Structure formats: C-alpha cells, structure tokens
Amino acid sequence: MIIDPIIEDSLDDFLERNSINRAQVLLTHEHYDHISGVNRLRELTDCKVLCSASCGERILDPRKNLSQYFTALFGLQNEDVRLKVKEMDVQPFRCEADQTFTGILELNWLDHRVSIQETPGHSVGSVCILIDNQIVFTGDSLTNGAPVVTRLPGGNRQVYRSVTLPYLQGLPQDIMAFPGHGDIEVLGNLLKRS
C-alpha cells in the first residue's frame, strides 16, 4: 500500500529492491505534491488508485490539482523554496483513479482494518486514512508545525472546523499521526498545535 506517491528519484530502486510489482495506492487529496508519482507507479507496477470521488474528479484537471499553478503557489516563499520549486519544473499533470467513494470506506488489507473517511477543509477531496485504529494518515488535514491551509481553491476553513476537526478530535489521541508535511507525531500533540 502506497499513500500519496510523489516523484522521487529513488522510487524505481525502492520498487526493484523490494520486488514490488503490485500496489494499492491511496490518495489523501488531489494536490500535485501528493499525486505526482501516480503515473510513474503505473508504468512500473500493476497499481490501483483509490480516492474520494471529489479527489478522483480533481486529479484529472491540472487546474484543480494545482499542478498548473504549482510554481506560482510558492512565489512568496523564501528564495531557497522558490529555487527548489523552480528546479522541479512542474508541468500540468493529470492522473486517474480506479476506484472512488463518498463518505466512509472500510476495507481489509493484509489483515489490517483500514477506514478511509472524507475530511474536507484543506481541499474538497481530502480524506484521512485510519489503520487498525492505531495509525492515521492525515494528508494535509493536519501538518506538523504549521496551521492547516484552507485558502487554496476548494479549501474551506468553516468546513474544516465543523467536519474534519471533530473527526480528528474523536480519534484516540495517543495514536500515531502521519501528517501530509512534517514529522510523525502523536495525534493529540498535533491537534494542540493546529
């Protein structure tokens, strides 16, 4: 299972070294920096992509997945960040989902219980992925060290506060959270800083 595949130089080596030729891909949301590796994974493996219906619609459109505007999004950042983004040379990008859902999707994967819940706010297509009620992958519904961004197209601070925040607060606060950006942390600690 691969969550939010990105373009990474070591991807080919990792797949080959671990003899991975099939993958289940889960997307936490539609933004380019969380989907950029989908098409490369399709070239290298037999992979199936699963995401929310809203995400599935938006990954098809470079404007809606923000790849078309990626460089401009970082225009006000410091010079090091701007140079790094410019070196990435992001072109308009699109990919496709094999399966989408709305609401909550429960599935079993290698004897693990996986619950995927729509958690809009950062984006329309955002989800959180809870595994065995012990680990949660939040995408950008939580980030470590920065407030959740809701000002991008499709974001909504009010929806985040009324839907996503109560969902996250209702999870066991001692589970490990893998935020979309920043270090892994205990969920309760991340929520205190959000």
Residue frames relative to the residue before (quaternion, step in Angstrom):
aa qw qx qy qz dx dy dz
M 1.0000 0.0000 0.0000 0.0000 0.00 0.00 0.00
I 0.0704 -0.7826 0.6186 0.0036 3.53 -0.89 1.00
I 0.1642 -0.7872 0.5910 0.0644 3.55 -0.79 1.05
D 0.8634 -0.0334 -0.0242 0.5028 3.56 -0.86 1.07
P 0.0162 0.8309 -0.5555 0.0273 3.61 0.52 1.12
I 0.1127 -0.7814 0.6123 0.0429 3.54 -1.00 0.90
I 0.5839 -0.5340 0.4575 0.4057 3.53 -1.27 0.31
E 0.1111 0.7750 -0.6055 0.1431 3.53 -0.69 1.12
D 0.5478 -0.6526 0.4152 0.3187 3.58 -0.84 0.97
S 0.7307 0.4504 -0.2440 0.4513 3.58 1.00 -0.77
L 0.3817 0.7576 -0.4689 0.2459 3.62 1.24 0.00
D 0.6646 0.5057 -0.3100 0.4544 3.59 0.80 -0.99
D 0.6731 0.5006 -0.2947 0.4578 3.58 0.87 -0.97
F 0.6464 0.5299 -0.3196 0.4462 3.59 0.93 -0.89
L 0.6731 0.4916 -0.2988 0.4648 3.58 0.88 -0.94
E 0.6777 0.4863 -0.2926 0.4676 3.58 0.91 -0.89
R 0.6633 0.5212 -0.3010 0.4447 3.60 0.86 -0.95
N 0.7615 0.3457 -0.1835 0.5167 3.59 1.06 -0.74
S 0.4126 -0.7466 0.4362 0.2866 3.58 1.32 0.30
I 0.3102 0.7469 -0.5210 0.2727 3.57 0.91 0.94
N 0.0551 0.8084 -0.5832 0.0579 3.55 -0.65 1.12
R 0.7187 0.2659 -0.2198 0.6037 3.58 1.36 0.12
A 0.0371 0.8083 -0.5857 0.0469 3.56 -1.01 0.77
Q 0.2493 -0.6908 0.6538 0.1820 3.51 -1.24 0.65
V 0.1512 -0.7991 0.5800 0.0465 3.56 -0.64 1.15
L 0.0890 -0.7617 0.6408 0.0366 3.55 -0.94 0.97
L 0.1882 -0.7797 0.5898 0.0941 3.57 -0.92 0.94
T 0.3500 -0.7410 0.5332 0.2099 3.57 -0.87 0.94
H 0.7763 -0.1641 0.0751 0.6039 3.59 1.22 -0.40
E 0.6811 -0.5873 0.3253 0.2922 3.50 -1.35 0.33
H 0.4953 0.6895 -0.4391 0.2940 3.64 1.10 -0.17
Y 0.6605 -0.5748 0.3346 0.3483 3.51 -1.07 0.95
D 0.6943 0.4869 -0.2991 0.4375 3.60 0.87 -0.86
H 0.6968 0.4002 -0.2864 0.5219 3.61 1.27 0.18
I 0.7450 0.3750 -0.2106 0.5098 3.61 1.26 -0.09
S 0.4362 0.7665 -0.4208 0.2122 3.61 1.23 -0.29
G 0.7105 0.4630 -0.2676 0.4574 3.61 1.14 -0.45
V 0.4040 0.7472 -0.4628 0.2537 3.60 1.24 -0.08
N 0.7145 0.4549 -0.2826 0.4503 3.60 0.70 -1.00
R 0.6258 0.5184 -0.3432 0.4711 3.60 1.05 -0.66
L 0.6270 0.5209 -0.3367 0.4714 3.61 1.00 -0.74
R 0.6333 0.5304 -0.3315 0.4558 3.59 1.00 -0.76
E 0.6374 0.5214 -0.3247 0.4653 3.59 1.10 -0.68
L 0.7685 0.4072 -0.1833 0.4583 3.56 0.98 -0.89
T 0.8057 0.1723 -0.0681 0.5626 3.60 1.13 -0.54
D 0.4669 -0.5551 0.5756 0.3776 3.48 -1.41 0.00
C 0.1427 0.8204 -0.5385 0.1286 3.58 -0.09 1.22
K 0.2257 -0.7365 0.6264 0.1192 3.50 -1.25 0.66
V 0.2313 -0.7901 0.5602 0.0916 3.55 -0.83 1.05
L 0.0747 -0.7923 0.6053 -0.0182 3.55 -0.85 1.11
C 0.1805 0.7709 -0.5939 0.1425 3.57 -0.94 0.91
S 0.6583 -0.4571 0.3853 0.4574 3.57 -1.29 0.00
A 0.6372 -0.5384 0.3875 0.3922 3.57 -1.21 0.50
S 0.6414 0.5195 -0.3285 0.4591 3.61 0.99 -0.78
C 0.6389 0.5077 -0.3146 0.4848 3.57 1.00 -0.83
G 0.6479 0.5466 -0.3143 0.4274 3.59 0.92 -0.94
E 0.6493 0.4946 -0.3079 0.4889 3.56 1.07 -0.73
R 0.7361 0.4715 -0.2397 0.4223 3.56 0.83 -0.99
I 0.6122 0.5497 -0.3717 0.4299 3.64 1.08 -0.47
L 0.5891 0.5844 -0.3571 0.4287 3.58 1.26 -0.27
D 0.7528 0.3767 -0.1681 0.5130 3.58 1.21 -0.52
P 0.4263 -0.7335 0.4687 0.2462 3.63 -0.54 1.13
R 0.6153 0.5269 -0.3562 0.4656 3.61 1.13 -0.48
K 0.7257 0.4444 -0.2437 0.4653 3.58 0.92 -0.90
N 0.6968 0.4061 -0.2871 0.5168 3.63 1.13 -0.46
L 0.4799 -0.7361 0.3532 0.3211 3.54 1.44 0.19
S 0.4123 0.7054 -0.4949 0.2959 3.63 1.15 0.14
Q 0.6209 0.5604 -0.3482 0.4234 3.59 1.03 -0.68
Y 0.7690 0.3203 -0.1592 0.5297 3.59 1.15 -0.63
F 0.2967 0.8238 -0.4635 0.1359 3.57 1.28 0.05
T 0.6783 0.4823 -0.3015 0.4651 3.60 0.81 -0.93
A 0.6609 0.5156 -0.3105 0.4483 3.60 0.93 -0.86
L 0.5979 0.5903 -0.3632 0.4026 3.60 1.05 -0.67
F 0.7469 0.3803 -0.2011 0.5070 3.58 1.15 -0.61
G 0.3297 0.8028 -0.4479 0.2149 3.58 1.30 0.20
L 0.7379 0.3969 -0.2305 0.4949 3.60 1.10 -0.58
Q 0.4798 0.6617 -0.4410 0.3707 3.59 1.27 0.12
N 0.6712 -0.4794 0.3522 0.4424 3.57 -1.27 0.10
E 0.7097 -0.4999 0.2978 0.3972 3.55 -1.26 0.47
D 0.6241 0.5451 -0.3494 0.4374 3.63 0.96 -0.77
V 0.6634 0.4911 -0.3004 0.4779 3.59 0.93 -0.89
R 0.6531 0.5158 -0.3201 0.4527 3.60 0.89 -0.89
L 0.6613 0.4989 -0.3123 0.4650 3.61 0.95 -0.83
K 0.6454 0.5202 -0.3233 0.4564 3.58 0.95 -0.84
V 0.6612 0.4935 -0.3036 0.4766 3.59 0.93 -0.88
K 0.6408 0.5204 -0.3298 0.4581 3.59 0.97 -0.82
E 0.6454 0.5246 -0.3152 0.4571 3.61 1.00 -0.81
M 0.5950 0.5799 -0.3624 0.4223 3.59 1.13 -0.58
D 0.1513 -0.8346 0.5145 0.1258 3.59 1.21 -0.54
V 0.0813 0.8299 -0.5417 0.1055 3.57 0.79 1.09
Q 0.1659 -0.7673 0.6163 0.0635 3.53 -0.87 1.06
P 0.6505 -0.4718 0.3755 0.4618 3.61 -1.16 0.30
F 0.1026 -0.8222 0.5582 -0.0429 3.55 -0.75 1.16
R 0.0264 0.7671 -0.6409 -0.0016 3.51 -1.20 0.61
C 0.0139 0.7617 -0.6476 -0.0131 3.54 -1.25 0.49
E 0.3691 -0.7426 0.5220 0.1995 3.57 -1.27 0.19
A 0.3784 -0.6822 0.5777 0.2402 3.51 -1.29 0.53
D 0.3800 -0.6990 0.5559 0.2407 3.55 -1.20 0.57
Q 0.7896 0.0602 -0.0064 0.6106 3.56 1.15 -0.65
T 0.0559 -0.7799 0.6229 0.0245 3.56 -1.04 0.83
F 0.1117 -0.7784 0.6146 0.0622 3.55 -1.29 0.30
T 0.2321 -0.7216 0.6197 0.2033 3.53 -1.33 0.12
G 0.7680 0.3379 -0.2590 0.4784 3.57 -1.15 0.61
I 0.7101 -0.3582 0.3375 0.5035 3.53 -0.56 -1.27
L 0.0912 -0.7668 0.6330 0.0546 3.55 -1.08 0.80
E 0.1393 -0.7689 0.6213 0.0583 3.56 -0.83 1.04
L 0.1229 0.7880 -0.5983 0.0767 3.57 -0.96 0.84
N 0.3514 -0.6899 0.5840 0.2440 3.53 -1.32 0.30
W 0.0031 -0.7758 0.6302 -0.0316 3.53 -1.01 0.88
L 0.8285 -0.1609 0.0569 0.5333 3.58 -0.54 1.24
D 0.7106 -0.4737 0.2330 0.4651 3.57 0.83 1.08
H 0.5685 0.5401 -0.4101 0.4658 3.59 1.15 0.50
R 0.3626 -0.7055 0.5679 0.2196 3.55 -1.06 0.80
V 0.0629 -0.7970 0.6004 -0.0187 3.54 -0.69 1.15
S 0.0540 -0.7792 0.6244 -0.0037 3.55 -0.81 1.07
I 0.0892 -0.7924 0.6033 0.0135 3.55 -0.71 1.13
Q 0.0740 -0.8234 0.5612 -0.0407 3.55 -0.60 1.24
E 0.4408 -0.6600 0.5315 0.2960 3.57 -0.90 0.86
T 0.0140 0.7916 -0.6071 0.0671 3.56 -0.88 1.04
P 0.0443 -0.8454 0.5323 0.0092 3.60 0.48 1.17
G 0.3924 0.6886 -0.5548 0.2531 3.51 -1.31 0.35
H 0.7033 0.3578 -0.2368 0.5668 3.57 0.72 -1.03
S 0.7579 -0.0937 0.0751 0.6412 3.54 1.08 -0.86
V 0.6596 -0.5040 0.3779 0.4101 3.55 -1.28 0.29
G 0.7716 0.4011 -0.1877 0.4566 3.58 0.95 -0.88
S 0.3775 0.7664 -0.4619 0.2383 3.61 1.22 0.16
V 0.0171 -0.7604 0.6491 0.0094 3.54 -1.23 0.72
C 0.2492 -0.6904 0.6403 0.2265 3.51 -1.39 0.19
I 0.2422 -0.7701 0.5807 0.1054 3.55 -1.07 0.81
L 0.1085 -0.8047 0.5837 0.0038 3.55 -0.50 1.26
I 0.0950 -0.8051 0.5852 0.0181 3.58 -0.71 1.08
D 0.8608 -0.0716 -0.0115 0.5037 3.54 -0.78 1.19
N 0.5242 -0.6541 0.3948 0.3762 3.58 1.19 0.51
Q 0.6130 0.5560 -0.3308 0.4535 3.59 1.24 0.53
I 0.7765 0.1790 -0.0710 0.6000 3.56 1.18 -0.59
V 0.0433 -0.7876 0.6137 0.0342 3.58 -0.99 0.79
F 0.2114 -0.7219 0.6487 0.1155 3.51 -1.02 0.96
T 0.1877 -0.8518 0.4860 0.0556 3.56 -0.43 1.23
G 0.3271 -0.6976 0.5591 0.3062 3.59 1.13 -0.32
D 0.7467 -0.3708 0.2713 0.4810 3.57 -1.00 -0.74
S 0.3732 0.6960 -0.5097 0.3412 3.58 1.21 0.50
L 0.7394 0.0574 -0.1105 0.6617 3.54 1.39 -0.11
T 0.0278 -0.7595 0.6485 0.0427 3.55 -1.11 0.67
N 0.4240 -0.7085 0.5044 0.2527 3.55 -1.08 0.66
G 0.8309 0.2040 -0.1721 0.4882 3.53 -0.60 1.15
A 0.7706 0.2236 -0.1611 0.5746 3.60 1.23 0.05
P 0.5516 -0.5943 0.4547 0.3685 3.58 -1.12 0.53
V 0.5670 -0.5793 0.4560 0.3673 3.57 -1.18 0.54
V 0.3576 -0.7348 0.5437 0.1914 3.55 -0.89 1.02
T 0.0043 -0.8071 0.5897 -0.0298 3.57 -0.76 1.07
R 0.5571 0.6501 -0.3688 0.3619 3.59 1.26 0.07
L 0.5161 0.6192 -0.4380 0.3979 3.63 1.22 -0.02
P 0.6685 -0.4789 0.3486 0.4497 3.62 -1.17 0.37
G 0.7839 0.2742 -0.2369 0.5042 3.57 -0.85 1.02
G 0.5805 0.5737 -0.3744 0.4401 3.58 1.26 -0.18
N 0.0025 -0.7973 0.6032 -0.0217 3.55 -1.18 0.55
R 0.3718 -0.7610 0.4941 0.1963 3.58 -0.39 1.28
Q 0.6609 0.5152 -0.3155 0.4452 3.60 0.92 -0.87
V 0.6555 0.4877 -0.3093 0.4866 3.60 0.95 -0.84
Y 0.6071 0.5495 -0.3531 0.4527 3.59 1.00 -0.78
R 0.7112 0.4653 -0.2576 0.4597 3.58 0.85 -1.00
S 0.7451 0.4225 -0.2373 0.4581 3.61 0.97 -0.74
V 0.7623 0.3329 -0.1864 0.5228 3.62 1.14 -0.52
T 0.7830 0.3862 -0.2013 0.4441 3.56 0.51 -1.21
L 0.6627 0.5103 -0.3217 0.4439 3.59 0.82 -0.89
P 0.6651 0.4787 -0.3285 0.4696 3.67 0.85 -0.76
Y 0.6025 0.5453 -0.3575 0.4603 3.61 1.07 -0.69
L 0.6963 0.4684 -0.2771 0.4680 3.59 0.80 -1.01
Q 0.6587 0.5045 -0.3075 0.4659 3.59 1.00 -0.77
G 0.6609 0.5165 -0.2961 0.4569 3.59 1.19 -0.50
L 0.5608 0.5792 -0.3937 0.4415 3.59 1.25 -0.16
P 0.6163 -0.5080 0.4120 0.4387 3.62 -1.18 0.33
Q 0.4135 -0.7674 0.4408 0.2141 3.58 -0.62 1.13
D 0.6650 0.5065 -0.3070 0.4549 3.60 1.25 -0.26
I 0.4864 0.6530 -0.4591 0.3552 3.63 1.20 0.16
M 0.5365 -0.6160 0.4688 0.3361 3.55 -1.25 0.41
A 0.1691 -0.7810 0.5975 0.0669 3.55 -0.97 0.93
F 0.1853 -0.7461 0.6337 0.0866 3.51 -1.01 0.95
P 0.1697 -0.8160 0.5443 0.0951 3.61 -0.11 1.24
G 0.6541 -0.5310 0.3767 0.3850 3.54 -1.29 0.38
H 0.7760 0.0620 -0.0306 0.6270 3.57 1.19 -0.56
G 0.7263 0.3893 -0.3049 0.4775 3.56 -0.98 0.79
D 0.6937 -0.5145 0.3399 0.3723 3.51 -1.36 0.18
I 0.6002 -0.5266 0.4745 0.3707 3.51 -1.36 0.46
E 0.0504 0.8026 -0.5867 0.0946 3.57 -0.97 0.88
V 0.5888 -0.5157 0.4668 0.4116 3.56 -1.28 0.29
L 0.5794 -0.6389 0.3799 0.3342 3.58 -0.85 1.01
G 0.6646 0.5247 -0.3169 0.4273 3.59 0.80 -0.93
N 0.6420 0.5205 -0.3201 0.4630 3.58 1.05 -0.73
L 0.6491 0.5071 -0.3198 0.4683 3.58 1.01 -0.80
L 0.6572 0.5211 -0.3147 0.4443 3.57 0.95 -0.85
K 0.6142 0.5510 -0.3486 0.4446 3.59 1.06 -0.70
R 0.7319 0.4172 -0.2250 0.4896 3.58 1.11 -0.70
S 0.5687 0.6281 -0.3858 0.3650 3.61 1.21 -0.16
